[in-house]
Amino acid sequence: MTLHQGTQILDVAQVRLHDARHTCGTLMHLQGVPIAVIAAWLGHADSSFTMRTYTHSQTDALAAAATSLGSLVTIRDNEPKSS
């Protein structure tokens, strides 16, 4: 059975194999798999290519970064400055 036949039988949107590869790289990144491991898994000789191609600013990742930064700000930093 081909990928195309399988998507027809399952009545799901047809995807290219390359799309699945891209999703795999992105999902591994979101799960915290090291970039060097993702690059090796995908057969990339250069992990910087993997970073540019398969990693994106995800909403959840941006929110986590904001929370992390927020934890560094203390109450004193938020108090009005006296003149």
Secondary structure, 3 states (H helix, E strand, C coil): CCHHHHHHHHCCCCCCHHHHHHHHHHHHHHCCCCHHHHHHHHCCCCHHHHHHHHCCCCHHHHHHHHHHHHHHCCHHHHCCCCC
